[in-house]
Amino acid sequence: MRYPFMAIGLLLASYSMADDLTPAVDVEATQPPAIEPAVSVAPVATRYQAYIQRHNAEELFDLLQHAEKIASGQLEYSTQEPIPLVLTGEEIELFKRENYRDNKPLVDLAARLEAFNIIDIKVCSRWLGDRGIEMTDLPPFIDSVVSGEFEVERLQKEGYALF
């Protein structure tokens, strides 16, 4: 009877020795080092819309040139999306077919930028209706919206910054 107790004692002793022989593992040392967060930079707006104030040919030409620079990355910011240009006033008259000869450089620049998807020109159909202008009086690359003011506000709510 003495032998079974000795066998149990030896088994217990061997288990305790096995625990002593197992190398201690430092759990923290096996974890990857914590990565410090990088300095966060405020997100830069990547969607822009042109803001027309004076509603004249000079301002519109300047805005078109500025949009071209944004799209080509010549400025500190750029965009991959077309820049909406919502016409809501007298500048719409510049695009009428009957005024093309007088405004050829402006209309041609707008057509080129629209063709290359750099800008997206929209006109206020309410303004057109109040003046008896039809969409057929304008170049085919121009789209209409019911209200130019609401379109500008809608774009701002979608995150478009004004320039």
Backbone as CSV, one residue per row, in Angstrom:
resi,resn,N_x,N_y,N_z,CA_x,CA_y,CA_z,C_x,C_y,C_z
1,MET,0.799,-1.177,0.000,0.000,0.000,0.000,0.850,1.252,0.000
2,ARG,2.008,1.040,0.439,2.921,2.164,0.520,3.313,2.670,-0.863
3,TYR,3.401,1.772,-1.823,3.830,2.167,-3.177,2.828,3.084,-3.891
4,PRO,1.543,2.814,-3.778,0.621,3.747,-4.456,0.729,5.151,-3.898
5,PHE,0.913,5.322,-2.605,1.049,6.678,-2.054,2.323,7.334,-2.550
6,MET,3.353,6.536,-2.692,4.615,7.075,-3.211,4.453,7.494,-4.669
7,ALA,3.713,6.696,-5.427,3.506,7.023,-6.840,2.721,8.317,-6.974
8,ILE,1.717,8.479,-6.139,0.922,9.716,-6.189,1.785,10.903,-5.791
9,GLY,2.618,10.721,-4.784,3.512,11.787,-4.336,4.500,12.169,-5.426
10,LEU,5.043,11.168,-6.111,5.985,11.445,-7.208,5.301,12.179,-8.356
11,LEU,4.088,11.776,-8.674,3.342,12.468,-9.740,3.093,13.928,-9.381
12,LEU,2.676,14.157,-8.162,2.429,15.536,-7.727,3.715,16.350,-7.752
13,ALA,4.789,15.749,-7.324,6.070,16.440,-7.310,6.531,16.749,-8.726
14,SER,6.295,15.826,-9.658,6.735,16.067,-11.037,5.901,17.179,-11.678
15,TYR,4.619,17.244,-11.355,3.801,18.341,-11.893,4.252,19.679,-11.350
16,SER,4.570,19.738,-10.085,5.003,21.012,-9.507,6.365,21.407,-10.047
17,MET,7.232,20.426,-10.307,8.540,20.745,-10.887,8.387,21.208,-12.324
18,ALA,7.425,20.621,-13.046,7.205,21.032,-14.438,6.771,22.489,-14.485
19,ASP,5.943,22.897,-13.537,5.534,24.302,-13.491,6.724,25.192,-13.208
20,ASP,7.641,24.743,-12.352,8.815,25.545,-12.033,9.763,25.649,-13.223
21,LEU,9.781,24.582,-14.091,10.685,24.592,-15.232,10.137,25.369,-16.423
22,THR,8.833,25.610,-16.443,8.235,26.362,-17.544,8.688,27.806,-17.454
23,PRO,9.258,28.319,-18.532,9.712,29.705,-18.459,8.531,30.636,-18.279
24,ALA,8.753,31.617,-17.456,7.708,32.608,-17.224,7.573,33.467,-18.479
25,VAL,6.356,33.671,-18.907,6.094,34.466,-20.099,5.513,35.800,-19.665
26,ASP,6.164,36.839,-20.091,5.668,38.184,-19.801,4.631,38.539,-20.864
27,VAL,3.365,38.554,-20.461,2.283,38.786,-21.413,2.433,40.149,-22.082
28,GLU,2.826,41.161,-21.336,2.980,42.497,-21.911,4.086,42.535,-22.949
29,ALA,5.144,41.713,-22.740,6.256,41.717,-23.684,5.863,41.074,-25.004
30,THR,4.879,40.177,-24.983,4.476,39.522,-26.231,3.496,40.359,-27.032
31,GLN,2.924,41.377,-26.426,1.988,42.253,-27.128,2.765,43.241,-27.995
32,PRO,2.232,43.576,-29.161,2.920,44.581,-29.977,2.926,45.914,-29.246
33,PRO,3.940,46.701,-29.467,3.991,47.991,-28.780,2.827,48.864,-29.206
34,ALA,2.354,49.640,-28.267,1.249,50.540,-28.565,1.709,51.588,-29.569
35,ILE,0.858,51.842,-30.523,1.188,52.843,-31.543,0.541,54.146,-31.146
36,GLU,1.352,55.150,-31.054,0.845,56.469,-30.700,0.083,57.037,-31.890
37,PRO,-1.077,57.644,-31.668,-1.817,58.215,-32.791,-1.028,59.370,-33.408
38,ALA,-1.094,59.439,-34.714,-0.420,60.533,-35.409,-1.163,61.824,-35.118
39,VAL,-0.502,62.907,-35.308,-1.141,64.202,-35.121,-2.266,64.321,-36.127
40,SER,-3.453,64.596,-35.649,-4.581,64.657,-36.578,-4.599,66.009,-37.271
41,VAL,-4.895,65.937,-38.545,-4.986,67.137,-39.359,-6.447,67.307,-39.718
42,ALA,-6.924,68.516,-39.626,-8.311,68.768,-39.972,-8.543,68.393,-41.426
43,PRO,-9.655,67.726,-41.713,-9.905,67.331,-43.095,-10.053,68.558,-43.988
44,VAL,-9.462,68.468,-45.138,-9.532,69.558,-46.098,-10.701,69.277,-47.026
45,ALA,-11.526,70.297,-47.238,-12.656,70.123,-48.136,-12.152,69.778,-49.523
46,THR,-12.782,68.818,-50.135,-12.358,68.426,-51.470,-13.434,68.706,-52.502
47,ARG,-14.502,69.319,-52.067,-15.567,69.669,-52.996,-15.835,71.162,-52.880
48,TYR,-15.818,71.816,-54.031,-15.974,73.265,-54.062,-17.079,73.644,-55.017
49,GLN,-17.679,74.792,-54.745,-18.615,75.387,-55.680,-18.272,76.853,-55.831
50,ALA,-18.450,77.369,-57.027,-18.146,78.767,-57.295,-19.256,79.638,-56.724
51,TYR,-18.880,80.747,-56.156,-19.839,81.666,-55.569,-19.819,82.963,-56.365
52,ILE,-20.936,83.280,-56.966,-21.041,84.466,-57.819,-21.677,85.586,-57.009
53,GLN,-21.014,86.746,-57.009,-21.530,87.892,-56.265,-21.913,89.048,-57.182
54,ARG,-21.053,89.380,-58.114,-21.276,90.574,-58.956,-22.098,90.278,-60.205
55,HIS,-22.204,89.039,-60.601,-23.012,88.611,-61.741,-22.622,89.304,-63.048
56,ASN,-21.295,89.431,-63.267,-20.838,90.037,-64.525,-19.815,89.137,-65.210
57,ALA,-19.446,89.525,-66.426,-18.557,88.699,-67.248,-17.171,88.559,-66.633
58,GLU,-16.631,89.634,-66.068,-15.287,89.582,-65.491,-15.223,88.608,-64.323
59,GLU,-16.204,88.699,-63.441,-16.231,87.796,-62.294,-16.377,86.346,-62.755
60,LEU,-17.258,86.119,-63.695,-17.489,84.766,-64.176,-16.243,84.193,-64.844
61,PHE,-15.561,84.990,-65.634,-14.332,84.536,-66.289,-13.270,84.196,-65.244
62,ASP,-13.144,85.055,-64.216,-12.187,84.787,-63.131,-12.522,83.480,-62.396
63,LEU,-13.809,83.250,-62.127,-14.219,82.020,-61.442,-13.917,80.783,-62.287
64,LEU,-14.131,80.889,-63.594,-13.835,79.754,-64.477,-12.338,79.453,-64.497
65,GLN,-11.525,80.496,-64.563,-10.072,80.285,-64.534,-9.632,79.695,-63.195
66,HIS,-10.241,80.162,-62.122,-9.914,79.650,-60.787,-10.306,78.164,-60.679
67,ALA,-11.469,77.818,-61.212,-11.907,76.414,-61.198,-10.935,75.547,-61.985
68,GLU,-10.442,76.065,-63.090,-9.477,75.310,-63.891,-8.186,75.074,-63.108
69,LYS,-7.750,76.062,-62.352,-6.541,75.913,-61.535,-6.754,74.903,-60.408
70,ILE,-7.924,74.934,-59.801,-8.228,73.969,-58.738,-8.176,72.551,-59.292
71,ALA,-8.837,72.341,-60.412,-8.900,70.997,-60.996,-7.541,70.496,-61.457
72,SER,-6.668,71.411,-61.864,-5.354,70.987,-62.351,-4.332,70.863,-61.223
73,GLY,-4.744,71.210,-59.992,-3.846,71.075,-58.850,-2.823,72.190,-58.749
74,GLN,-3.044,73.297,-59.424,-2.104,74.412,-59.371,-2.207,75.191,-58.071
75,LEU,-3.270,74.998,-57.348,-3.467,75.697,-56.078,-3.220,74.732,-54.927
76,GLU,-3.300,75.239,-53.711,-3.023,74.408,-52.546,-4.112,73.378,-52.295
77,TYR,-5.215,73.494,-52.965,-6.278,72.506,-52.831,-6.716,72.078,-54.225
78,SER,-7.304,70.896,-54.284,-7.749,70.373,-55.567,-8.985,69.516,-55.362
79,THR,-9.590,69.122,-56.457,-10.775,68.288,-56.391,-10.796,67.344,-57.575
80,GLN,-11.447,66.223,-57.380,-11.619,65.261,-58.461,-13.025,65.371,-59.058
81,GLU,-13.891,66.085,-58.389,-15.273,66.224,-58.831,-15.454,67.533,-59.586
82,PRO,-16.447,67.587,-60.478,-16.705,68.856,-61.158,-17.161,69.915,-60.162
83,ILE,-16.788,71.129,-60.422,-17.138,72.245,-59.546,-18.460,72.836,-60.020
84,PRO,-19.496,72.787,-59.174,-20.773,73.360,-59.586,-20.682,74.878,-59.684
85,LEU,-21.270,75.401,-60.727,-21.343,76.842,-60.951,-22.814,77.137,-61.201
86,VAL,-23.498,77.673,-60.192,-24.936,77.903,-60.274,-25.168,79.369,-60.625
87,LEU,-25.739,79.586,-61.805,-25.995,80.941,-62.294,-27.406,81.353,-61.887
88,THR,-27.497,82.510,-61.221,-28.797,82.941,-60.686,-29.167,84.368,-61.060
89,GLY,-28.398,84.991,-61.941,-28.673,86.397,-62.239,-28.298,86.796,-63.655
90,GLU,-27.937,88.053,-63.796,-27.650,88.641,-65.103,-26.565,87.920,-65.886
91,GLU,-25.705,87.180,-65.218,-24.639,86.461,-65.919,-25.193,85.405,-66.871
92,ILE,-26.424,84.984,-66.664,-27.047,84.004,-67.564,-27.166,84.588,-68.971
93,GLU,-27.425,85.867,-69.058,-27.551,86.546,-70.356,-26.294,86.378,-71.200
94,LEU,-25.136,86.257,-70.557,-23.874,86.109,-71.280,-23.852,84.843,-72.132
95,PHE,-24.605,83.834,-71.736,-24.594,82.543,-72.419,-25.674,82.411,-73.492
96,LYS,-26.522,83.405,-73.639,-27.556,83.314,-74.669,-26.895,83.238,-76.044
97,ARG,-27.501,82.449,-76.926,-26.951,82.272,-78.274,-26.764,83.602,-78.989
98,GLU,-27.681,84.499,-78.823,-27.591,85.796,-79.505,-26.437,86.655,-78.995
99,ASN,-25.885,86.331,-77.839,-24.765,87.089,-77.266,-23.428,86.355,-77.399
100,TYR,-23.431,85.256,-78.130,-22.214,84.435,-78.222,-21.034,85.217,-78.787
101,ARG,-21.262,85.976,-79.855,-20.149,86.701,-80.481,-19.460,87.641,-79.497
102,ASP,-20.236,88.310,-78.683,-19.672,89.262,-77.716,-18.970,88.559,-76.554
103,ASN,-19.358,87.336,-76.272,-18.845,86.624,-75.097,-18.142,85.317,-75.462
104,LYS,-17.654,85.220,-76.666,-17.051,83.990,-77.176,-15.961,83.426,-76.262
105,PRO,-14.973,84.224,-75.807,-13.926,83.643,-74.939,-14.495,83.029,-73.651
106,LEU,-15.464,83.687,-73.067,-16.076,83.198,-71.835,-16.859,81.909,-72.082
107,VAL,-17.700,81.906,-73.097,-18.529,80.740,-73.398,-17.657,79.557,-73.825
108,ASP,-16.632,79.816,-74.617,-15.741,78.739,-75.052,-14.968,78.128,-73.877
109,LEU,-14.511,78.980,-72.955,-13.818,78.471,-71.768,-14.773,77.614,-70.937
110,ALA,-15.985,78.101,-70.748,-16.972,77.341,-69.978,-17.281,76.011,-70.661
111,ALA,-17.425,76.020,-71.976,-17.719,74.781,-72.713,-16.566,73.787,-72.586
112,ARG,-15.343,74.278,-72.669,-14.173,73.392,-72.551,-14.094,72.786,-71.157
113,LEU,-14.284,73.616,-70.123,-14.220,73.114,-68.748,-15.363,72.136,-68.462
114,GLU,-16.515,72.404,-69.018,-17.650,71.490,-68.860,-17.369,70.171,-69.582
115,ALA,-16.800,70.249,-70.764,-16.503,69.040,-71.543,-15.495,68.144,-70.831
116,PHE,-14.553,68.743,-70.126,-13.545,67.965,-69.397,-13.973,67.658,-67.962
117,ASN,-15.253,67.912,-67.656,-15.832,67.590,-66.353,-15.134,68.326,-65.209
118,ILE,-14.704,69.535,-65.488,-14.070,70.368,-64.466,-15.129,71.200,-63.750
119,ILE,-16.125,71.644,-64.496,-17.229,72.409,-63.910,-18.552,71.775,-64.321
120,ASP,-19.599,72.168,-63.625,-20.957,71.741,-63.943,-21.832,72.981,-63.811
121,ILE,-22.197,73.581,-64.946,-22.969,74.826,-64.932,-24.455,74.519,-64.886
122,LYS,-25.120,75.205,-63.954,-26.571,75.092,-63.805,-27.151,76.500,-63.735
123,VAL,-28.343,76.666,-64.323,-29.010,77.966,-64.277,-30.335,77.830,-63.547
124,CYS,-30.751,78.920,-62.967,-32.003,78.984,-62.229,-33.154,79.112,-63.233
125,SER,-34.008,78.085,-63.291,-35.104,78.121,-64.256,-36.153,79.170,-63.894
126,ARG,-36.274,79.512,-62.633,-37.196,80.595,-62.241,-36.739,81.918,-62.833
127,TRP,-35.437,82.169,-62.756,-34.898,83.410,-63.309,-35.125,83.427,-64.813
128,LEU,-34.890,82.308,-65.481,-35.118,82.223,-66.924,-36.584,82.506,-67.254
129,GLY,-37.491,81.887,-66.522,-38.919,82.069,-66.770,-39.369,83.501,-66.573
130,ASP,-38.839,84.161,-65.546,-39.211,85.562,-65.281,-38.784,86.485,-66.415
131,ARG,-37.764,86.094,-67.190,-37.244,86.931,-68.275,-37.587,86.394,-69.661
132,GLY,-38.359,85.335,-69.685,-38.793,84.779,-70.962,-37.679,84.104,-71.749
133,ILE,-36.680,83.593,-71.060,-35.569,82.902,-71.714,-35.831,81.406,-71.639
134,GLU,-35.668,80.727,-72.746,-35.836,79.275,-72.805,-34.476,78.600,-72.672
135,MET,-34.468,77.365,-72.223,-33.220,76.599,-72.143,-32.609,76.411,-73.529
136,THR,-33.434,76.412,-74.554,-32.924,76.270,-75.917,-32.164,77.510,-76.373
137,ASP,-32.305,78.630,-75.656,-31.543,79.851,-75.964,-30.115,79.763,-75.430
138,LEU,-29.834,78.740,-74.613,-28.533,78.588,-73.971,-27.793,77.400,-74.580
139,PRO,-26.486,77.358,-74.437,-25.727,76.208,-74.954,-26.180,74.903,-74.296
140,PRO,-26.052,73.808,-75.016,-26.549,72.528,-74.488,-25.780,71.985,-73.287
141,PHE,-24.601,72.513,-72.994,-23.852,72.001,-71.844,-24.349,72.573,-70.522
142,ILE,-25.304,73.488,-70.576,-25.845,74.104,-69.356,-27.118,73.369,-68.944
143,ASP,-27.190,73.011,-67.661,-28.367,72.348,-67.096,-29.177,73.363,-66.305
144,SER,-30.392,72.988,-65.950,-31.221,73.896,-65.149,-31.587,73.268,-63.815
145,VAL,-31.831,74.134,-62.852,-32.371,73.745,-61.546,-33.555,74.655,-61.278
146,VAL,-34.485,74.206,-60.487,-35.686,74.994,-60.223,-35.329,76.325,-59.565
147,SER,-34.495,76.258,-58.529,-34.091,77.464,-57.802,-32.582,77.450,-57.596
148,GLY,-31.932,78.461,-58.117,-30.481,78.557,-57.952,-30.077,78.706,-56.497
149,GLU,-30.831,79.509,-55.756,-30.515,79.725,-54.342,-30.618,78.419,-53.542
150,PHE,-31.672,77.654,-53.807,-31.830,76.376,-53.111,-30.735,75.396,-53.509
151,GLU,-30.311,75.443,-54.764,-29.237,74.550,-55.216,-27.930,74.875,-54.504
152,VAL,-27.622,76.156,-54.364,-26.400,76.562,-53.651,-26.469,76.092,-52.202
153,GLU,-27.610,76.289,-51.558,-27.780,75.845,-50.172,-27.663,74.320,-50.059
154,ARG,-28.268,73.600,-51.004,-28.206,72.146,-50.991,-26.762,71.668,-51.101
155,LEU,-25.998,72.282,-51.982,-24.599,71.901,-52.157,-23.793,72.186,-50.888
156,GLN,-24.083,73.312,-50.245,-23.389,73.629,-48.996,-23.699,72.589,-47.927
157,LYS,-24.943,72.166,-47.849,-25.320,71.150,-46.864,-24.647,69.817,-47.150
158,GLU,-24.332,69.573,-48.424,-23.631,68.341,-48.803,-22.132,68.464,-48.609
159,GLY,-21.656,69.627,-48.136,-20.251,69.774,-47.839,-19.431,70.531,-48.872
160,TYR,-20.078,71.131,-49.845,-19.353,71.921,-50.848,-18.971,73.274,-50.250
161,ALA,-17.705,73.603,-50.332,-17.219,74.881,-49.833,-17.272,75.904,-50.968
162,LEU,-17.547,77.128,-50.605,-17.595,78.209,-51.601,-16.197,78.760,-51.852
163,PHE,-15.924,79.128,-53.082,-14.692,79.847,-53.372,-15.015,81.044,-54.221
